[in-house]
Amino acid sequence: MSKILVTGATGHLGKAVTEFLLQKTDAENISILVRDAAKAEDFKSKGVEIAVGDYNDHASLLQAFKGIDKLYLVSGTDIANRSAQQENVIKAAKEAGVKHIVYTSVQHKNESENSPIAMIANSHLYTEKVLKESGLTYTLLQHGLYADVIPMFAGEKLLENKTIYLPAGEGKTAFAARIDMAEAGAVVLLDETGKFDNKYIEIAGSEAVSWNQIAAIISKITGETITYVSPSVADFTATLTQAGVPAEYIGFFTGFGQGASEGEFDTTTGELESILGRKPVTVEEYLGGVYGV
């Protein structure tokens, strides 16, 4: 049995992957990399090996990766610096003798600088390139958008203002629940047949939905009439700026809205369903858990 290490294991995705691994294999086969050991006490009590390290600290990574066969590399949150950080992780993994890296990339079509999500995608594309050139076995899990971000994009006061305001046009997105993506990651890590080796796998939902459809779903769940408005980027920027929203958040929402409008996230491959061996959670089911309380 391969020894597996999960990075970012106190974050939402890494924690969920680790929990699924604990359901599917013995704790002695699992290690996690964290920056703060105190936040991993629950996993430690279950027999998971804890390594303390940082994507910037090559020495700590070398120590953490000793004896590891497979590495689940959760993409970093430091957008400006994560290309270099993740290259550091890959180099340390190779030096330490890791055989296989599973990397959490992003679903995309447009790889040019004109992509509305270039600010997010560029570091993923760079990491994919470095990993492919490393000589290590790789699996690139190109995650679609989490269904979990829908409430954030819809706005925390949605049920007060009853309007979803986002420049996404009629574009559709194949949202999938983060918990399903985490389970898929665990399945890939535990596979010993090699069927996921050196593969790009788009991990997205089984159906793509528009924001008009999302508004209709939330309306059905809540009994309220929710409408969707797709402003121009200029109007969207002006409105949010006037409301005091920080520029970086406006850029984030705009980028993903425009990405949806241009079809960056509408691909449904069936890969997630195939890996899970079941239907993934639908957008309606997920939103029922959020708005149906």
Stockholm file with secondary structure:
# STOCKHOLM 1.0

chainA/1-293         MSKILVTGATGHLGKAVTEFLLQKTDAENISILVRDAAKAEDFKSKGVEIAVGDYNDHASLLQAFKGIDKLYLVSGTDIANRSAQQENVIKAAKEAGVKHIVYTSVQHKNESENSPIAMIANSHLYTEKVLKESGLTYTLLQHGLYADVIPMFAGEKLLENKTIYLPAGEGKTAFAARIDMAEAGAVVLLDETGKFDNKYIEIAGSEAVSWNQIAAIISKITGETITYVSPSVADFTATLTQAGVPAEYIGFFTGFGQGASEGEFDTTTGELESILGRKPVTVEEYLGGVYGV
#=GR chainA/1-293 SS CCCEEEESTTSHHHHHHHHHHHHHSCGGGEEEEESCGGGGHHHHHTTCEEEECCTTCHHHHHHHHTTCSEEEECCCSCTTTHHHHHHHHHHHHHHHTCCEEEEEEECCSCCSTTSTTHHHHHHHHHHHHHHHHTSSEEEEEEECCBGGGHHHHHCTTHHHHCEEECSCTTCEECCBCHHHHHHHHHHHHHCCSCTTTTEEEEECCSSCEEHHHHHHHHHHHHSSCCEEECCCHHHHHHHHHHTTCCHHHHHHHHHHHHHHHTTTTCCCCSHHHHHHTSCCCCHHHHHHHHHCC
#=GC SS_cons         CCCEEEESTTSHHHHHHHHHHHHHSCGGGEEEEESCGGGGHHHHHTTCEEEECCTTCHHHHHHHHTTCSEEEECCCSCTTTHHHHHHHHHHHHHHHTCCEEEEEEECCSCCSTTSTTHHHHHHHHHHHHHHHHTSSEEEEEEECCBGGGHHHHHCTTHHHHCEEECSCTTCEECCBCHHHHHHHHHHHHHCCSCTTTTEEEEECCSSCEEHHHHHHHHHHHHSSCCEEECCCHHHHHHHHHHTTCCHHHHHHHHHHHHHHHTTTTCCCCSHHHHHHTSCCCCHHHHHHHHHCC
//
